[in-house]
Amino acid sequence: MQQYDSNPTYFEDIAKGLYPKVRTWSKIGFAGAVTTEQDMAPWFGTGGKYVFPSSMMTLSLYSNNHEDKNAGTGARTAMVYYLTSSYVENSALVTLNGTGGVSVGAELIRVNNMRVASAGSNNCNIGNMALMSSAVTYGYITATKNRMRQCIYTVPSGKNLYINNISFSAEGQADAKYCRFTTIANLDDKSGCKLQENLFMPFHEILLGNAAFDKHLYPPTRIKSTVDLKVKVFADASTVTSCALRGYLVDD
């Protein structure tokens, strides 16, 4: 993009909302006690793999604490950000009902984000909150965290995603052991073609011991419209891991 080369304050201007067709974007992820390979999401255990839905589905939101409900002391409402059957962005405000499931109220094909929108005196979700369909979890907020922390995303229709910063960290590794982070997408960057669902190519790959890695990417990595993206992590000894991807979405 011309502004990237010609305007040294381009990214600050994006954050200020000065470009109507461009907006900031970020995803964070957390996975504790990683011992093999799994996708970056806090609810997965050993070998956990996130499979993107192949058809429309209806989701319900649950908490494992009864105080996450309307008029409770925990989370009262949550905002779910999703994609419709045509991969168009939409959102729904859900009023929680404690351990009882509450429907999102719409059919959807992808879950891109979820956040606590209002809460009682604890100012957070007291329990773990899971967005589920047929006992499969597609979104999750760990107790007290208020935000979904799974590094899993689908680019909306009519948008292009540019990732210009990657951050990975690992802690608790034993001596002479390592942790590997890989960003993958169902996109062939050589041909520029979107691949079939759940057929992924690696884009960024980093090996760490007990360390953190942060890198600004120039040029940024472009992920095309409707492409699925996620981060997976491998560790050969129990490791606590986190990651962040940052960039911007641009209208076609």
Backbone bond lengths (Angstrom), bond angles and torsions (degrees), N, CA, C in turn:
res aa  C-N    CA-C-N  psi(-1)  N-CA   C-N-CA  omega(-1)  CA-C   N-CA-C  phi
1 M - - - 1.464 - - 1.521 109.13 -
2 Q 1.318 116.53 139.86 1.461 120.44 -174.63 1.523 112.24 -62.57
3 Q 1.343 117.10 -37.59 1.459 119.32 -177.73 1.525 111.54 -62.35
4 Y 1.347 116.44 -32.13 1.462 120.15 -177.83 1.531 110.39 -61.36
5 D 1.327 115.94 -39.52 1.462 119.81 -178.03 1.521 112.69 -83.19
6 S 1.329 117.22 -34.03 1.457 119.82 -168.90 1.518 114.34 -96.85
7 N 1.334 117.88 -18.04 1.457 120.69 -174.92 1.525 109.40 -119.70
8 P 1.341 118.64 108.06 1.474 120.41 -176.96 1.517 113.57 -66.90
9 T 1.330 118.08 -15.67 1.472 120.83 179.42 1.533 110.89 -106.37
10 Y 1.333 116.93 23.33 1.470 120.81 -175.05 1.524 112.19 -55.21
11 F 1.326 117.89 -48.23 1.457 120.15 -176.17 1.526 112.18 -69.67
12 E 1.325 116.82 -34.29 1.468 119.19 173.67 1.526 110.33 -64.37
13 D 1.325 116.70 -37.85 1.464 120.52 178.71 1.527 111.60 -67.51
14 I 1.340 116.88 -35.95 1.467 119.81 174.82 1.525 109.92 -60.30
15 A 1.339 116.30 -47.46 1.466 120.68 -179.49 1.525 111.93 -60.86
16 K 1.315 116.74 -29.79 1.469 121.28 178.31 1.524 112.42 -80.59
17 G 1.335 117.30 -7.47 1.454 120.82 -179.64 1.512 113.91 78.62
18 L 1.330 117.42 26.03 1.467 120.92 -176.03 1.525 112.97 -82.21
19 Y 1.343 117.18 -13.67 1.461 120.67 176.54 1.531 108.02 -111.68
20 P 1.316 118.50 107.24 1.466 120.78 -172.33 1.523 114.20 -64.09
21 K 1.332 119.16 -20.99 1.454 121.66 -178.56 1.534 112.40 -102.49
22 V 1.324 116.38 10.40 1.468 120.99 -178.68 1.520 108.56 -132.76
23 R 1.344 117.15 137.36 1.460 119.58 175.05 1.515 110.03 -143.31
24 T 1.323 115.76 154.46 1.462 121.08 -179.81 1.521 111.07 -68.72
25 W 1.329 115.66 157.09 1.467 122.44 -176.71 1.526 108.64 -147.82
26 S 1.332 116.21 143.25 1.461 120.35 174.27 1.516 110.06 -155.41
27 K 1.321 116.28 150.49 1.457 123.39 172.19 1.519 107.85 -136.11
28 I 1.326 115.96 137.59 1.454 121.10 175.65 1.527 109.08 -119.53
29 G 1.335 115.41 152.89 1.449 119.77 -179.86 1.515 111.45 -142.01
30 F 1.331 115.74 152.74 1.463 121.87 178.20 1.516 108.96 -145.20
31 A 1.319 115.98 137.17 1.462 121.72 173.06 1.521 108.13 -145.93
32 G 1.326 116.85 120.41 1.459 121.39 -178.72 1.520 111.60 -99.31
33 A 1.312 115.96 152.54 1.474 122.78 175.99 1.522 112.13 54.22
34 V 1.333 116.40 45.82 1.463 121.37 177.34 1.528 108.97 -72.40
35 T 1.331 117.36 127.99 1.457 120.77 -178.71 1.526 113.27 -125.36
36 T 1.328 118.37 -16.98 1.466 120.64 175.42 1.525 107.27 -132.54
37 E 1.326 118.59 -124.93 1.460 122.34 175.37 1.512 109.29 -120.74
38 Q 1.335 115.99 134.45 1.452 120.64 178.83 1.516 109.33 -154.72
39 D 1.323 115.07 161.75 1.454 119.82 174.98 1.521 109.78 -76.24
40 M 1.329 114.88 152.31 1.468 121.05 -173.57 1.524 110.70 -77.78
41 A 1.334 114.93 91.88 1.459 122.34 178.22 1.524 107.93 -155.10
42 P 1.339 118.09 140.90 1.470 119.69 -169.90 1.521 115.29 -73.31
43 W 1.326 119.57 -17.07 1.454 119.51 -176.27 1.530 112.90 -91.73
44 F 1.314 118.03 -10.30 1.454 120.22 -177.83 1.523 111.71 -74.97
45 G 1.305 115.01 144.03 1.450 120.97 168.65 1.516 108.79 -99.57
46 T 1.320 116.19 -153.75 1.455 121.04 -178.14 1.525 111.19 -58.69
47 G 1.323 115.52 125.80 1.456 120.46 174.73 1.511 115.24 75.69
48 G 1.332 119.05 15.24 1.450 121.48 -178.01 1.526 112.14 -63.77
49 K 1.333 116.63 132.45 1.459 121.48 -178.21 1.520 109.48 -130.94
50 Y 1.329 116.05 127.41 1.459 121.86 178.10 1.521 108.81 -87.05
51 V 1.318 116.75 120.42 1.465 121.76 178.68 1.524 108.35 -106.45
52 F 1.309 116.26 120.19 1.454 120.34 -179.85 1.525 110.23 -67.99
53 P 1.328 118.11 139.62 1.471 120.80 -178.94 1.529 111.80 -60.50
54 S 1.320 116.23 144.75 1.466 121.64 177.43 1.524 112.37 -98.18
55 S 1.332 116.97 -5.34 1.461 121.03 179.89 1.521 109.38 -152.23
56 M 1.309 115.78 171.62 1.460 120.74 -179.97 1.530 110.75 -64.05
57 M 1.322 115.99 149.15 1.452 120.16 -179.90 1.525 110.11 -147.50
58 T 1.325 115.25 160.04 1.461 122.39 174.09 1.521 108.10 -110.48
59 L 1.345 117.10 130.02 1.456 122.08 -176.18 1.525 111.16 -110.95
60 S 1.323 115.07 153.14 1.463 121.84 173.34 1.521 108.77 -126.25
61 L 1.331 115.85 146.63 1.458 122.38 -177.35 1.531 110.04 -105.62
62 Y 1.324 115.55 128.87 1.462 122.85 -178.56 1.529 110.06 -124.65
63 S 1.330 116.42 154.02 1.460 123.01 165.57 1.520 107.60 -124.92
64 N 1.336 116.65 154.77 1.461 118.65 174.94 1.532 111.66 -97.87
65 N 1.354 116.03 16.59 1.466 121.05 175.22 1.526 109.19 -130.66
66 H 1.325 116.80 130.23 1.467 120.40 -174.46 1.520 113.07 -69.76
67 E 1.345 119.18 -12.81 1.464 120.77 179.54 1.533 112.85 -83.67
68 D 1.327 117.11 -6.90 1.463 119.79 172.59 1.529 108.06 -85.07
69 K 1.315 115.35 84.87 1.467 121.30 -175.54 1.521 108.78 -162.60
70 N 1.310 116.20 165.81 1.454 121.21 175.49 1.529 109.77 -57.88
71 A 1.330 116.73 126.23 1.473 124.41 -177.17 1.527 112.78 74.42
72 G 1.341 118.48 8.10 1.453 120.83 176.46 1.521 111.40 -85.83
73 T 1.327 116.37 177.95 1.472 120.62 179.86 1.526 112.86 -87.35
74 G 1.324 116.75 -11.27 1.456 120.91 179.11 1.519 111.32 -100.85
75 A 1.335 115.99 -146.36 1.468 120.35 178.66 1.525 110.37 -64.83
76 R 1.316 115.78 137.68 1.461 120.15 178.90 1.528 112.17 -108.92
77 T 1.301 116.53 -41.74 1.459 120.79 176.64 1.527 109.49 -133.98
78 A 1.314 115.59 155.80 1.463 122.08 176.43 1.518 108.95 -136.04
79 M 1.335 116.19 143.66 1.455 121.83 175.98 1.525 108.35 -100.84
80 V 1.323 115.53 124.04 1.459 122.36 178.85 1.529 108.18 -106.30
81 Y 1.323 116.44 124.56 1.466 122.53 178.07 1.524 108.08 -104.50
82 Y 1.336 116.62 122.59 1.460 120.24 -172.39 1.527 110.76 -140.37
83 L 1.337 115.52 174.12 1.459 122.63 175.80 1.525 108.94 -114.99
84 T 1.331 115.76 139.59 1.459 121.69 177.64 1.529 110.14 -78.16
85 S 1.328 116.65 -177.40 1.462 120.89 -179.17 1.519 112.53 -59.62
86 S 1.326 117.74 -26.76 1.464 121.69 177.57 1.526 111.60 -96.80
87 Y 1.336 117.25 15.37 1.467 124.95 177.10 1.535 112.38 64.99
88 V 1.314 116.48 27.43 1.463 121.76 175.73 1.524 108.92 -88.30
89 E 1.332 116.96 139.96 1.457 121.83 -179.10 1.529 111.93 -67.95
90 N 1.318 115.67 139.60 1.456 121.75 173.94 1.527 107.49 -153.65
91 S 1.315 116.72 172.40 1.465 121.19 179.78 1.512 109.87 -148.65
92 A 1.327 115.18 159.37 1.463 121.31 178.61 1.520 109.10 -142.90
93 L 1.325 116.05 136.38 1.462 122.00 175.40 1.523 107.88 -94.33
94 V 1.340 116.36 122.20 1.461 122.06 -175.60 1.521 109.36 -113.56
95 T 1.326 117.31 128.20 1.459 122.60 174.40 1.519 109.05 -89.86
96 L 1.330 116.72 121.26 1.454 120.78 -173.83 1.530 111.91 -73.61
97 N 1.334 114.42 158.12 1.461 121.60 179.07 1.523 110.42 -134.14
98 G 1.345 115.08 43.63 1.458 119.41 179.14 1.513 111.50 61.94
99 T 1.329 117.03 -130.03 1.461 121.54 -178.88 1.523 112.53 -80.08
100 G 1.304 117.31 -4.59 1.459 120.99 176.42 1.520 110.89 -85.73
101 G 1.312 117.92 134.47 1.453 121.50 -178.19 1.522 112.67 -71.20
102 V 1.326 116.13 142.66 1.454 122.66 177.46 1.522 108.41 -124.56
103 S 1.324 117.62 126.50 1.450 121.64 -178.54 1.525 111.22 -67.88
104 V 1.323 115.78 142.43 1.466 120.57 174.01 1.522 110.42 -64.84
105 G 1.328 116.89 -26.59 1.462 120.43 175.62 1.507 114.59 90.81
106 A 1.341 116.95 10.87 1.465 120.29 179.45 1.520 108.88 -154.24
107 E 1.321 116.50 148.81 1.456 120.25 171.04 1.524 109.01 -80.75
108 L 1.317 115.49 145.73 1.464 118.97 -176.38 1.515 109.89 -149.43
109 I 1.348 115.12 164.36 1.457 121.08 -179.06 1.521 112.30 -111.53
110 R 1.356 117.36 -22.56 1.463 121.68 -179.45 1.527 110.47 -146.62
111 V 1.340 116.32 148.37 1.457 123.23 171.47 1.532 107.28 -111.02
112 N 1.328 117.13 120.74 1.464 120.36 -177.68 1.519 114.06 -105.71
113 N 1.326 117.70 -24.28 1.465 119.18 -179.43 1.517 109.26 -167.16
114 M 1.328 115.42 159.28 1.461 122.44 174.48 1.516 108.10 -154.77
115 R 1.321 116.18 136.33 1.464 121.54 -178.64 1.531 110.40 -143.46
116 V 1.323 115.50 148.96 1.463 120.01 171.52 1.519 108.31 -67.82
117 A 1.326 116.84 128.75 1.460 121.32 -177.53 1.524 112.54 -101.42
118 S 1.331 117.24 -28.06 1.468 120.83 175.18 1.517 108.40 -154.22
119 A 1.339 115.52 155.26 1.462 119.84 -175.64 1.520 110.02 -151.03
120 G 1.338 114.51 164.06 1.451 121.09 175.72 1.514 111.64 -83.47
121 S 1.327 117.03 -150.80 1.464 122.21 -170.27 1.525 113.48 -64.88
122 N 1.339 118.89 -20.60 1.467 120.64 178.22 1.519 113.12 -80.33
123 N 1.330 117.21 -13.76 1.474 122.31 178.26 1.524 113.40 57.69
124 C 1.316 116.85 30.47 1.460 121.41 178.00 1.524 108.91 -168.19
125 N 1.331 115.16 168.93 1.468 119.70 171.36 1.528 108.83 -77.04
126 I 1.313 116.41 126.14 1.464 120.91 -178.38 1.525 110.65 -77.67
127 G 1.314 116.88 -36.57 1.456 120.68 179.56 1.507 112.60 -104.36
128 N 1.328 115.18 173.08 1.454 120.56 170.90 1.524 109.10 -73.60
129 M 1.316 116.56 132.50 1.461 121.82 -178.69 1.525 109.40 -109.69
130 A 1.333 116.57 128.47 1.460 121.41 -176.96 1.517 110.36 -125.43
131 L 1.323 115.68 133.71 1.460 123.40 176.20 1.519 106.52 -101.50
132 M 1.347 117.08 114.36 1.460 120.46 -165.00 1.517 113.15 -131.56
133 S 1.340 114.47 156.23 1.455 123.11 169.48 1.520 107.49 -143.04
134 S 1.330 115.41 122.38 1.477 120.64 179.32 1.528 111.96 51.73
135 A 1.316 116.32 45.75 1.466 124.67 176.34 1.521 113.43 70.04
136 V 1.327 119.11 7.17 1.466 122.97 175.82 1.525 108.58 -101.68
137 T 1.329 117.10 131.36 1.465 122.15 -178.75 1.526 110.01 -90.75
138 Y 1.340 115.78 131.19 1.466 121.80 178.08 1.525 112.57 -117.40
139 G 1.315 117.69 -15.49 1.452 122.53 176.17 1.505 109.09 -151.24
140 Y 1.348 116.91 150.74 1.468 119.73 -171.08 1.520 109.60 -157.79
141 I 1.326 115.34 135.09 1.462 120.81 172.66 1.524 107.49 -121.38
142 T 1.321 116.67 115.73 1.457 121.76 177.94 1.524 109.89 -63.60
143 A 1.323 116.99 144.76 1.463 122.13 -179.68 1.525 110.93 -48.24
144 T 1.327 115.83 131.85 1.475 128.29 176.31 1.528 114.10 76.58
145 K 1.339 120.22 -0.74 1.470 120.85 -171.77 1.533 113.66 -93.77
146 N 1.326 119.60 -21.08 1.476 124.17 172.87 1.524 115.58 67.63
147 R 1.315 118.80 -3.56 1.464 121.24 -176.32 1.520 110.14 -147.53
148 M 1.311 116.12 141.38 1.451 121.85 175.86 1.529 109.86 -64.81
149 R 1.326 117.55 132.32 1.470 122.01 -178.63 1.523 109.61 -124.35
150 Q 1.310 115.34 63.08 1.460 120.99 172.32 1.529 107.11 -123.73
151 C 1.308 116.74 126.64 1.464 120.86 -177.43 1.522 108.13 -85.84
152 I 1.334 115.07 69.38 1.460 124.85 -174.80 1.520 106.95 -139.85
153 Y 1.335 117.88 129.81 1.461 120.30 -170.37 1.523 109.88 -159.03
154 T 1.340 115.65 151.71 1.455 122.48 172.17 1.520 108.68 -125.99
155 V 1.324 116.92 129.09 1.464 121.11 -178.81 1.528 109.29 -70.01
156 P 1.332 118.33 127.16 1.470 120.71 -178.33 1.532 112.32 -64.64
157 S 1.318 115.21 158.61 1.457 121.07 175.09 1.527 110.14 -60.88
158 G 1.321 115.52 139.51 1.456 120.01 178.62 1.513 115.04 80.37
159 K 1.339 117.13 8.47 1.466 121.45 -178.97 1.526 110.25 -124.54
160 N 1.300 116.34 155.58 1.458 123.92 166.55 1.521 107.77 -123.06
161 L 1.331 116.22 134.68 1.455 121.55 178.78 1.516 109.15 -100.21
162 Y 1.335 115.78 132.27 1.464 121.99 174.97 1.524 108.07 -117.35
163 I 1.329 116.84 113.19 1.467 122.25 178.37 1.521 107.87 -91.44
164 N 1.334 116.92 117.49 1.466 119.42 -177.73 1.523 113.42 -117.98
165 N 1.350 117.06 4.90 1.458 119.32 175.53 1.518 109.53 -153.03
166 I 1.333 116.68 134.43 1.459 121.97 176.36 1.524 108.83 -126.77
167 S 1.330 116.09 140.68 1.468 121.81 178.77 1.528 108.51 -137.57
168 F 1.341 116.29 132.23 1.456 122.12 177.52 1.529 108.98 -136.54
169 S 1.324 116.89 147.74 1.460 119.76 176.46 1.524 110.11 -148.71
170 A 1.333 114.95 148.89 1.463 122.09 179.81 1.521 108.66 -138.97
171 E 1.326 116.45 142.15 1.459 121.10 -178.82 1.527 109.15 -146.37
172 G 1.329 115.66 144.92 1.456 121.49 177.22 1.513 113.83 94.97
173 Q 1.342 118.11 8.73 1.450 121.04 179.67 1.533 111.49 -69.51
174 A 1.321 115.38 143.06 1.460 120.58 172.72 1.528 109.58 -75.94
175 D 1.310 117.24 162.70 1.454 121.68 178.52 1.528 110.93 -58.24
176 A 1.338 115.04 142.54 1.469 122.81 176.59 1.527 112.90 64.75
177 K 1.328 117.61 19.20 1.460 122.80 175.53 1.528 108.74 -112.33
178 Y 1.332 116.18 165.77 1.459 118.76 -177.20 1.528 111.08 -144.25
179 C 1.326 114.62 167.16 1.456 123.32 177.77 1.534 107.66 -130.73
180 R 1.331 117.12 135.51 1.459 121.79 -177.96 1.533 110.28 -119.90
181 F 1.325 116.26 124.87 1.460 122.77 175.76 1.530 109.20 -106.81
182 T 1.331 116.81 135.23 1.463 121.01 179.15 1.526 109.71 -136.05
183 T 1.326 116.13 125.94 1.460 121.71 172.07 1.522 108.19 -89.88
184 I 1.336 116.74 126.79 1.461 120.65 -176.85 1.526 110.60 -129.49
185 A 1.328 115.90 154.02 1.464 122.24 178.23 1.515 108.98 -151.70
186 N 1.335 117.11 152.81 1.471 119.53 176.13 1.531 109.02 -84.69
187 L 1.331 113.27 65.56 1.458 122.54 -176.80 1.524 108.76 -146.60
188 D 1.328 116.78 132.51 1.456 122.31 172.72 1.522 107.69 -94.63
189 D 1.335 116.75 107.66 1.458 119.37 -175.77 1.526 112.32 -71.42
190 K 1.332 118.82 -15.73 1.456 120.83 177.50 1.525 111.49 -76.74
191 S 1.325 116.39 -48.13 1.459 120.33 179.95 1.524 112.57 -87.37
192 G 1.346 115.93 -18.91 1.448 120.03 -175.97 1.516 113.72 78.06
193 C 1.334 117.24 10.83 1.466 121.44 -175.08 1.530 111.24 -96.51
194 K 1.318 115.45 140.13 1.458 120.77 170.73 1.511 108.73 -71.72
195 L 1.338 116.92 136.69 1.453 122.63 179.53 1.522 110.66 -93.20
196 Q 1.312 116.76 171.95 1.457 120.57 177.42 1.526 109.91 -63.01
197 E 1.327 115.99 158.96 1.456 120.84 -179.17 1.527 110.66 -58.43
198 N 1.336 114.89 136.93 1.464 123.82 176.17 1.527 114.04 68.51
199 L 1.345 117.33 14.43 1.462 121.97 168.15 1.524 106.78 -106.29
200 F 1.343 116.70 107.96 1.454 121.17 -167.20 1.524 112.63 -113.51
201 M 1.332 114.74 146.46 1.453 123.19 172.29 1.533 108.99 -112.89
202 P 1.352 118.04 141.47 1.468 120.07 176.01 1.525 111.40 -77.81
203 F 1.343 115.79 145.23 1.463 121.80 178.06 1.528 112.02 -117.04
204 H 1.331 116.41 -54.26 1.460 120.85 178.06 1.527 107.51 -119.74
205 E 1.331 116.98 141.47 1.464 120.33 177.89 1.526 109.35 -145.04
206 I 1.343 115.37 127.90 1.457 122.44 -174.97 1.523 109.66 -132.76
207 L 1.329 117.23 137.02 1.460 123.17 173.39 1.522 109.27 -106.59
208 L 1.336 116.54 132.96 1.458 121.39 -179.79 1.515 110.59 -137.05
209 G 1.325 115.53 150.49 1.450 121.78 164.16 1.517 107.00 -95.52
210 N 1.312 118.00 -127.84 1.464 120.95 172.40 1.527 107.59 -87.63
211 A 1.306 115.24 86.47 1.458 119.54 -171.73 1.519 109.99 -161.47
212 A 1.330 114.11 169.85 1.458 121.90 175.19 1.517 109.12 -123.49
213 F 1.325 116.11 149.03 1.465 121.94 179.74 1.524 108.48 -134.05
214 D 1.323 116.49 129.66 1.464 121.74 177.49 1.523 108.14 -135.47
215 K 1.342 116.52 129.94 1.461 119.87 -174.47 1.525 110.88 -142.44
216 H 1.331 115.53 128.44 1.459 120.75 170.64 1.519 108.23 -84.43
217 L 1.326 117.77 132.70 1.454 123.03 -175.74 1.525 110.66 -101.83
218 Y 1.322 115.17 125.29 1.456 119.81 174.05 1.519 108.80 -140.93
219 P 1.339 118.01 115.03 1.457 126.71 2.15 1.528 111.04 -73.34
220 P 1.325 117.23 161.21 1.459 120.10 178.46 1.524 111.36 -70.44
221 T 1.332 115.75 161.79 1.461 121.82 175.62 1.527 109.01 -85.25
222 R 1.323 116.09 124.88 1.467 120.62 -179.08 1.521 110.12 -96.01
223 I 1.338 116.30 127.57 1.459 123.20 175.42 1.532 107.30 -117.34
224 K 1.328 116.48 122.78 1.458 121.48 -170.78 1.530 113.59 -78.53
225 S 1.305 114.47 166.97 1.457 123.67 179.20 1.524 112.00 -52.78
226 T 1.347 116.69 135.94 1.471 128.88 176.50 1.533 113.62 69.20
227 V 1.314 118.47 8.03 1.467 121.74 178.62 1.529 110.17 -81.27
228 D 1.330 116.65 139.58 1.464 123.22 176.49 1.522 109.94 -88.29
229 L 1.329 114.94 141.68 1.461 122.20 -174.85 1.522 109.11 -137.80
230 K 1.334 117.18 139.57 1.459 119.64 172.63 1.527 109.88 -157.93
231 V 1.328 114.97 165.20 1.461 122.50 175.44 1.525 107.58 -111.91
232 K 1.332 115.79 132.68 1.461 119.76 173.20 1.524 108.57 -117.20
233 V 1.335 115.93 156.00 1.455 120.85 -175.01 1.526 108.85 -135.91
234 F 1.334 115.29 139.84 1.458 122.44 175.32 1.521 108.83 -122.77
235 A 1.322 117.10 140.23 1.465 121.36 173.15 1.525 108.68 -140.77
236 D 1.331 116.76 139.81 1.460 119.92 178.69 1.519 112.34 -96.92
237 A 1.340 115.78 8.78 1.466 122.73 169.51 1.514 106.72 -155.78
238 S 1.317 117.38 151.00 1.460 121.13 -173.16 1.530 112.10 -52.12
239 T 1.347 115.91 124.38 1.455 122.55 -172.54 1.526 110.26 -141.61
240 V 1.322 115.88 140.94 1.467 122.01 172.19 1.524 107.54 -93.97
241 T 1.327 117.25 129.93 1.463 120.65 -172.46 1.532 111.55 -132.09
242 S 1.327 115.00 154.09 1.462 120.77 173.28 1.523 108.45 -147.69
243 C 1.326 116.19 161.35 1.457 120.21 178.70 1.520 110.09 -153.77
244 A 1.306 115.52 162.61 1.476 121.98 174.87 1.520 107.98 -149.21
245 L 1.309 116.04 135.20 1.454 123.08 171.10 1.510 107.05 -117.98
246 R 1.348 116.50 135.83 1.472 120.48 -178.57 1.518 108.81 -134.22
247 G 1.325 114.58 151.38 1.455 119.49 178.72 1.508 111.08 176.70
248 Y 1.333 115.69 -142.85 1.458 119.83 -177.43 1.524 110.53 -153.39
249 L 1.326 115.71 148.72 1.458 123.86 177.29 1.520 108.93 -101.97
250 V 1.347 116.03 135.14 1.451 121.97 -177.83 1.527 109.07 -125.23
251 D 1.319 116.78 132.75 1.456 120.63 175.72 1.527 110.52 -63.84
252 D 1.352 116.26 142.46 1.464 119.78 175.07 1.524 110.74 -59.67
